[in-house]
Amino acid sequence: METKHPQEEWYDTFNNSKERGVRTKGGYICFMPKPTHYTGQDERYETELTEYKANAKLIAAAPDLLKALIKANKLLKERCLDTDIEFLELNIDEVINRATK
């Protein structure tokens, strides 16, 4: 299956302006705005900060997750019974198509 995203390793990093982003050796894929900390909203800020960090890690891992899913899907199709494949294809193929089309 052909994928169109940059094939180099993706990683979570900061630019010179201290903005968080995901990039490859070739350049940035995305920037992520840091949550704003408002007085009296410490709990909301901490929750959003945790999500902000987790989102960057998830985006950086996306190519590896897709590659693993494609391999797992191929193995399942090779080793499962035909009746099992229909069930498995429904969700896995849809997810792979969303990521590659």
Secondary structure, 3 states (H helix, E strand, C coil): CCCCCCCCCCEEEECCCCCEEEEECCEEEEEECCCCCCCCCHHHHHHHHHHHHHHHHHHHHHHHHHHHHHHHHHHHHHHCCHHHHHHHHHHHHHHHHHHHC
